[in-house]
């Protein structure tokens, strides 16, 4: 306990199930890459289940990937093409009928296995599949590859991968957060404010690729984060952007606020919604119905690649610089020279975020909050990320959710997705 974070690592043999050579060999013998990935993921899930059955459960489990599993089931030439779903004509037909709200016998208690021939279980990404399956146990996992461990041990000699201090920080802080710790919190976020990131992801298990699924990432002013999966939405053929309908917007926001009240014990006094695309009229109407009488801010955040700002001297523009374009549109530099660090921790000219804002707060408040939320990534040594935590990991969270079938259980706490 004599450490800066006042914590210690506790382990016991009951929490250390062993993966045998025979188990690995059976996985490697599977020729289909997607079936092989699914088998490896299921192996780790079964080991995790044995840990869950112990009377005293750990707060987090480290899943080590041997080199052979990493090469044959991870990202390598041996799994090339595995991430691209291959659907049968029947699956495509069923998906198109579901889009038309067609009823199926499965709606009346008959399982799909009674109607269709059973196919082998398939997964598309080992990391995402393992994270998704682990949710059923209620224990978050930390994946540790053998190649990362060897790079750490051999760093002084080979100088490959992250340096040892960076790796140790990322690994230890990740474990600490997943074990219900919070390494730091922001002092200047407004108490009683609920910060929400609305984003969309393409579900790899859905044969209809013109549909995306919505999700919301909720953060309290203290930095506690949760994930809620929403409903499927149609991608606009003209703008190529997905949007929620009025009813979908209302239902998703009501679910988010219920989660906020359940976790904090009180309703928020203010709601800030971040989104990577502009808010359509249906979304603002649906959100507005839920937020009637409550302070609210709708903030669209996009990357702006059309503008660069040159500053005299050896360093680029200061982090936190704001250029106001109109009364509700401005550019915010979340990257740039940081006086406290006396340097610019980047490799290219900083790109600003394009902010479009409609709500009750002023531009300074909105931009200060975005800057603060870029420092809530507890899984990196970086001073900050480019986008706020409400949107920064949307693609990673969506990738994990896309590996989960709809009937599979999900966890709402953010530590299951990091």
C-alpha positions as CSV (number, residue, x, y, z in Angstrom):
1,X,0.0,0.0,0.0
2,X,3.0,2.3,0.2
3,X,2.5,3.6,-3.3
4,X,1.2,6.8,-4.9
5,X,-2.1,5.3,-5.8
6,X,-2.5,3.4,-2.4
7,X,-3.1,0.0,-3.9
8,X,-1.5,-3.4,-4.2
9,X,-1.6,-6.4,-6.5
10,X,-3.1,-9.5,-4.8
11,X,-3.1,-12.9,-6.5
12,X,-3.9,-16.5,-5.6
13,X,-3.5,-19.8,-7.4
14,X,-7.2,-20.2,-7.5
15,X,-7.4,-17.3,-9.9
16,X,-4.8,-18.7,-12.3
17,X,-6.3,-21.3,-14.6
18,X,-3.7,-22.8,-17.1
19,X,-4.0,-23.1,-20.8
20,X,-2.4,-26.3,-21.9
21,X,-0.5,-27.2,-25.1
22,X,-3.2,-29.6,-26.1
23,X,-5.8,-26.8,-25.9
24,X,-3.7,-24.6,-28.0
25,X,-3.0,-27.3,-30.6
26,X,-6.8,-28.0,-31.0
27,X,-7.3,-24.4,-31.8
28,X,-4.5,-24.2,-34.3
29,X,-5.9,-27.3,-36.1
30,X,-9.0,-25.3,-37.1
31,X,-8.5,-24.2,-40.7
32,X,-11.3,-21.5,-40.9
33,X,-9.9,-18.3,-39.5
34,X,-13.2,-17.0,-38.0
35,X,-13.9,-20.4,-36.4
36,X,-10.4,-20.4,-35.0
37,X,-10.8,-17.0,-33.5
38,X,-14.1,-18.0,-31.9
39,X,-12.6,-21.2,-30.5
40,X,-9.7,-19.2,-28.9
41,X,-12.1,-16.6,-27.5
42,X,-14.4,-19.4,-26.1
43,X,-11.3,-21.1,-24.5
44,X,-10.5,-17.9,-22.5
45,X,-14.2,-17.4,-21.6
46,X,-14.4,-20.9,-20.1
47,X,-11.2,-20.2,-18.1
48,X,-12.7,-17.0,-16.9
49,X,-15.9,-18.8,-16.0
50,X,-13.9,-21.1,-13.7
51,X,-12.5,-18.0,-11.9
52,X,-15.9,-16.5,-11.6
53,X,-17.2,-19.6,-9.7
54,X,-14.7,-19.0,-6.9
55,X,-16.1,-17.6,-3.6
56,X,-13.8,-14.7,-3.7
57,X,-13.5,-13.2,-7.2
58,X,-10.7,-10.9,-8.5
59,X,-11.6,-7.4,-9.6
60,X,-9.8,-7.8,-12.9
61,X,-8.2,-10.8,-14.8
62,X,-5.1,-10.6,-17.0
63,X,-5.5,-12.8,-20.1
64,X,-2.1,-13.6,-21.5
65,X,-1.9,-14.5,-25.2
66,X,0.9,-17.0,-26.1
67,X,2.7,-16.3,-29.3
68,X,1.0,-19.1,-31.2
69,X,-2.5,-17.8,-30.3
70,X,-1.4,-14.3,-31.1
71,X,-0.1,-15.3,-34.6
72,X,-3.0,-17.6,-35.6
73,X,-5.9,-15.7,-34.0
74,X,-4.7,-12.2,-33.7
75,X,-3.8,-9.6,-36.4
76,X,-1.4,-11.4,-38.8
77,X,-1.3,-12.9,-42.3
78,X,-2.8,-16.1,-40.8
79,X,-6.1,-14.3,-40.1
80,X,-6.1,-12.1,-43.3
81,X,-9.7,-11.5,-44.4
82,X,-11.1,-12.7,-41.1
83,X,-12.6,-9.3,-40.2
84,X,-14.7,-9.2,-43.4
85,X,-18.0,-10.9,-42.7
86,X,-19.3,-13.4,-45.3
87,X,-23.0,-13.9,-45.2
88,X,-25.1,-16.5,-46.9
89,X,-28.0,-15.6,-49.1
90,X,-30.5,-16.8,-46.5
91,X,-28.9,-14.6,-43.8
92,X,-29.2,-11.6,-46.2
93,X,-32.8,-12.4,-46.9
94,X,-33.7,-12.7,-43.3
95,X,-32.0,-9.3,-42.5
96,X,-33.9,-7.6,-45.3
97,X,-37.2,-9.0,-44.0
98,X,-36.4,-7.8,-40.5
99,X,-35.9,-4.3,-41.9
100,X,-39.5,-4.5,-43.1
101,X,-40.7,-5.5,-39.6
102,X,-41.5,-9.0,-40.8
103,X,-42.5,-11.4,-38.0
104,X,-40.6,-14.7,-37.6
105,X,-41.3,-18.0,-35.8
106,X,-38.5,-17.1,-33.5
107,X,-40.8,-14.3,-32.1
108,X,-43.0,-17.1,-30.9
109,X,-40.5,-19.1,-28.9
110,X,-39.0,-21.3,-31.7
111,X,-35.2,-21.0,-31.8
112,X,-33.3,-20.4,-35.0
113,X,-31.4,-23.7,-34.5
114,X,-34.8,-25.5,-34.9
115,X,-35.2,-23.8,-38.4
116,X,-31.7,-23.6,-39.8
117,X,-28.7,-26.0,-39.9
118,X,-26.3,-25.1,-37.1
119,X,-23.1,-23.5,-38.3
120,X,-19.9,-23.4,-36.4
121,X,-19.4,-20.4,-34.1
122,X,-17.5,-17.6,-35.8
123,X,-15.8,-14.4,-34.5
124,X,-14.0,-11.6,-36.4
125,X,-11.6,-10.1,-33.9
126,X,-10.0,-11.9,-31.0
127,X,-9.5,-8.8,-28.8
128,X,-13.1,-7.6,-29.3
129,X,-14.6,-11.0,-29.0
130,X,-12.8,-11.7,-25.7
131,X,-13.9,-8.4,-24.3
132,X,-17.5,-9.0,-25.3
133,X,-17.7,-12.6,-23.9
134,X,-16.1,-11.5,-20.6
135,X,-19.1,-9.2,-19.9
136,X,-21.2,-12.3,-19.1
137,X,-18.9,-13.1,-16.2
138,X,-19.0,-9.5,-14.7
139,X,-15.2,-9.5,-14.5
140,X,-13.3,-7.0,-16.8
141,X,-10.2,-8.4,-18.5
142,X,-6.8,-6.9,-19.4
143,X,-5.3,-8.6,-22.5
144,X,-1.5,-9.0,-22.4
145,X,0.2,-10.3,-25.6
146,X,3.5,-12.3,-25.4
147,X,5.0,-10.0,-28.0
148,X,4.3,-7.0,-25.7
149,X,5.9,-8.7,-22.8
150,X,9.0,-9.7,-24.7
151,X,9.3,-6.1,-26.1
152,X,9.2,-4.8,-22.6
153,X,11.9,-7.2,-21.3
154,X,14.2,-6.7,-24.3
155,X,13.6,-3.0,-24.8
156,X,17.1,-1.8,-23.7
157,X,18.6,-4.2,-26.3
158,X,16.3,-3.9,-29.2
159,X,14.5,-0.5,-28.7
160,X,11.3,-1.8,-30.2
161,X,7.7,-1.0,-29.0
162,X,6.9,1.3,-26.1
163,X,9.6,2.2,-23.7
164,X,9.4,0.4,-20.4
165,X,8.2,3.4,-18.4
166,X,5.3,4.1,-20.9
167,X,4.3,0.4,-21.0
168,X,4.4,0.1,-17.2
169,X,2.2,3.2,-16.7
170,X,-0.3,2.2,-19.4
171,X,-0.6,-1.4,-18.0
172,X,-0.8,-0.5,-14.3
173,X,-3.3,2.4,-14.8
174,X,-5.4,0.2,-17.0
175,X,-5.5,-2.5,-14.2
176,X,-6.2,0.1,-11.6
177,X,-9.2,1.6,-13.4
178,X,-10.6,-1.8,-14.3
179,X,-10.4,-2.7,-10.6
180,X,-12.8,0.2,-9.8
181,X,-10.1,2.8,-9.1
182,X,-10.0,6.3,-10.5
183,X,-6.4,7.6,-11.0
184,X,-7.5,11.2,-11.1
185,X,-10.5,13.4,-11.6
186,X,-11.1,16.8,-13.2
187,X,-11.5,19.7,-10.7
188,X,-13.3,22.1,-13.0
189,X,-16.1,20.1,-14.5
190,X,-19.5,21.5,-13.5
191,X,-21.1,19.4,-10.7
192,X,-24.5,18.0,-11.6
193,X,-23.7,17.9,-15.3
194,X,-24.3,14.8,-17.4
195,X,-21.9,14.5,-20.4
196,X,-23.1,12.2,-23.2
197,X,-21.5,11.2,-26.4
198,X,-23.8,9.9,-29.1
199,X,-22.1,7.8,-31.9
200,X,-22.8,5.0,-34.3
201,X,-21.1,1.8,-35.2
202,X,-21.5,-0.7,-38.0
203,X,-22.5,-4.1,-36.6
204,X,-20.4,-6.7,-38.4
205,X,-23.0,-9.4,-37.6
206,X,-25.8,-7.7,-39.4
207,X,-25.9,-8.7,-43.1
208,X,-27.6,-5.4,-44.0
209,X,-24.6,-3.0,-44.1
210,X,-26.7,0.0,-44.8
211,X,-27.8,-0.1,-41.1
212,X,-25.7,1.2,-38.2
213,X,-26.3,0.9,-34.5
214,X,-26.5,3.8,-32.1
215,X,-24.8,4.0,-28.7
216,X,-24.4,6.5,-25.9
217,X,-21.4,7.0,-23.7
218,X,-22.3,8.7,-20.4
219,X,-19.9,10.4,-18.1
220,X,-20.6,12.1,-14.8
221,X,-18.7,15.3,-13.7
222,X,-16.5,13.0,-11.5
223,X,-15.4,11.0,-14.6
224,X,-17.3,7.8,-14.0
225,X,-18.3,6.4,-17.4
226,X,-21.0,4.0,-18.8
227,X,-22.0,2.7,-22.2
228,X,-25.5,2.1,-23.4
229,X,-26.4,0.3,-26.6
230,X,-29.2,2.0,-28.6
231,X,-31.3,0.9,-31.6
232,X,-30.5,0.4,-35.3
233,X,-30.6,3.4,-37.6
234,X,-30.6,3.8,-41.4
235,X,-27.7,5.6,-43.0
236,X,-28.8,8.6,-45.1
237,X,-28.1,7.8,-48.7
238,X,-27.3,11.4,-49.6
239,X,-25.1,12.5,-46.6
240,X,-23.9,9.0,-45.7
241,X,-24.5,10.0,-42.1
242,X,-26.6,8.0,-39.6
243,X,-29.2,9.8,-37.6
244,X,-31.7,8.9,-34.8
245,X,-35.4,9.3,-35.4
246,X,-37.4,11.5,-32.9
247,X,-38.6,8.4,-31.0
248,X,-35.1,6.8,-31.0
249,X,-33.6,10.0,-29.7
250,X,-36.1,10.3,-26.9
251,X,-35.9,6.7,-25.8
252,X,-32.1,6.6,-25.8
253,X,-31.8,9.8,-23.8
254,X,-34.4,8.6,-21.3
255,X,-32.3,5.4,-20.8
256,X,-29.2,7.4,-20.3
257,X,-30.8,9.7,-17.7
258,X,-32.2,6.6,-15.9
259,X,-28.7,5.3,-15.7
260,X,-27.3,8.6,-14.4
261,X,-29.9,8.7,-11.7
262,X,-29.3,5.1,-10.7
263,X,-25.5,5.8,-10.3
264,X,-25.6,9.2,-8.7
265,X,-28.8,9.1,-6.8
266,X,-30.0,12.4,-8.3
267,X,-31.2,13.9,-11.6
268,X,-28.7,16.1,-13.5
269,X,-29.1,19.8,-13.5
270,X,-27.6,20.1,-16.9
271,X,-27.1,17.8,-19.9
272,X,-24.3,18.2,-22.5
273,X,-24.6,16.0,-25.6
274,X,-21.6,15.5,-27.9
275,X,-22.0,14.2,-31.4
276,X,-19.6,13.7,-34.4
277,X,-22.2,14.9,-36.9
278,X,-24.7,17.7,-36.9
279,X,-27.9,17.3,-34.9
280,X,-30.9,16.8,-37.3
281,X,-34.3,18.3,-36.4
282,X,-35.7,14.9,-35.3
283,X,-32.8,14.5,-32.9
284,X,-33.1,17.9,-31.3
285,X,-36.8,17.5,-31.0
286,X,-36.5,14.0,-29.4
287,X,-33.8,15.2,-27.0
288,X,-35.6,18.4,-26.3
289,X,-38.7,16.6,-25.2
290,X,-36.8,14.7,-22.5
291,X,-34.8,17.8,-21.4
292,X,-37.8,20.2,-21.1
293,X,-37.1,22.7,-18.4
294,X,-33.5,21.5,-18.0
295,X,-30.3,23.3,-19.0
296,X,-28.9,21.7,-22.1
297,X,-26.1,22.0,-24.7
298,X,-26.0,20.2,-28.1
299,X,-22.4,20.2,-29.3
300,X,-21.4,18.8,-32.7
301,X,-17.6,18.0,-32.8
302,X,-15.8,17.3,-36.0
303,X,-12.2,17.2,-37.2
304,X,-11.3,20.2,-39.2
305,X,-8.6,19.6,-41.8
306,X,-9.2,22.7,-43.9
307,X,-7.4,25.2,-41.7
308,X,-3.9,25.5,-40.2
309,X,-2.6,28.2,-37.8
310,X,1.0,29.3,-37.9
311,X,2.5,30.8,-34.8
312,X,5.9,32.6,-34.5
313,X,8.7,30.7,-32.9
314,X,9.7,27.0,-32.7
315,X,6.4,25.6,-31.6
316,X,2.8,25.5,-33.0
317,X,-0.3,27.1,-31.7
318,X,-1.1,26.8,-28.0
319,X,-3.4,24.0,-26.9
320,X,-6.7,25.5,-26.0
321,X,-6.7,28.2,-28.7
322,X,-10.2,29.1,-29.9
323,X,-11.1,30.8,-33.1
324,X,-14.7,32.0,-33.2
325,X,-16.2,31.8,-36.7
326,X,-19.8,32.7,-35.9
327,X,-21.9,33.0,-32.8
328,X,-22.4,29.2,-32.6
329,X,-19.4,27.9,-34.6
330,X,-15.8,27.9,-33.6
331,X,-12.5,26.0,-33.9
332,X,-10.8,24.5,-30.9
333,X,-7.2,23.3,-30.8
334,X,-7.0,20.4,-28.4
335,X,-3.5,19.7,-29.5
336,X,-0.6,22.2,-29.5
337,X,2.1,23.7,-27.4
338,X,1.5,23.0,-23.7
339,X,3.2,25.6,-21.4
340,X,3.2,23.3,-18.4
341,X,5.2,20.7,-20.4
342,X,7.2,23.4,-22.2
343,X,6.8,21.4,-25.4
344,X,4.4,20.2,-28.1
345,X,4.0,16.4,-27.6
346,X,3.0,15.7,-31.2
347,X,4.4,14.9,-34.6
348,X,2.5,17.0,-37.0
349,X,0.8,20.4,-37.3
350,X,-2.1,20.4,-34.9
351,X,-5.6,20.1,-36.4
352,X,-8.4,22.0,-34.7
353,X,-11.8,20.5,-33.9
354,X,-14.8,22.2,-35.6
355,X,-17.4,22.9,-32.9
356,X,-21.0,23.7,-33.7
357,X,-23.0,24.6,-30.5
358,X,-26.6,25.2,-29.7
359,X,-27.6,25.6,-26.1
360,X,-27.6,27.5,-22.8
361,X,-23.8,27.8,-22.1
362,X,-21.3,30.2,-23.6
363,X,-18.5,29.3,-25.9
364,X,-15.8,29.4,-23.2
365,X,-17.6,27.0,-21.0
366,X,-18.2,24.5,-23.8
367,X,-14.5,24.6,-24.9
368,X,-13.1,24.4,-21.4
369,X,-15.2,21.2,-20.8
370,X,-14.1,19.7,-24.1
371,X,-10.4,20.4,-23.2
372,X,-11.0,18.8,-19.7
373,X,-12.7,15.7,-21.1
374,X,-9.6,15.1,-23.4
375,X,-7.7,14.3,-20.2
376,X,-9.9,11.5,-18.9
377,X,-8.2,8.7,-20.8
378,X,-6.7,6.5,-18.0
379,X,-5.1,4.1,-20.4
380,X,-2.3,6.2,-21.8
381,X,0.6,8.3,-20.7
382,X,-0.4,11.0,-23.2
383,X,-1.2,14.4,-21.7
384,X,-4.5,14.4,-23.6
385,X,-6.3,12.9,-26.6
386,X,-7.5,14.8,-29.6
387,X,-11.2,14.4,-28.9
388,X,-13.1,14.3,-25.6
389,X,-13.6,11.0,-23.9
390,X,-17.3,11.1,-24.8
391,X,-16.3,10.5,-28.5
392,X,-12.6,9.5,-28.5
393,X,-13.2,5.7,-28.1
394,X,-16.5,5.4,-29.9
395,X,-14.9,3.2,-32.6
396,X,-13.3,0.9,-30.0
397,X,-16.5,0.6,-28.0
398,X,-18.5,0.0,-31.1
399,X,-16.1,-2.7,-32.3
400,X,-16.6,-4.6,-29.1
401,X,-20.4,-4.2,-29.2
402,X,-20.4,-5.4,-32.8
403,X,-19.0,-8.7,-31.8
404,X,-21.9,-9.3,-29.4
405,X,-25.1,-10.9,-30.6
406,X,-28.2,-9.0,-29.6
407,X,-29.3,-11.6,-27.1
408,X,-25.9,-11.6,-25.3
409,X,-25.6,-9.7,-22.0
410,X,-23.7,-6.4,-22.0
411,X,-22.0,-4.5,-19.2
412,X,-22.6,-0.7,-18.9
413,X,-19.4,0.3,-17.0
414,X,-16.7,1.8,-19.2
415,X,-14.0,-0.4,-17.7
416,X,-15.3,-3.4,-19.6
417,X,-14.4,-1.7,-22.9
418,X,-11.0,-0.3,-22.2
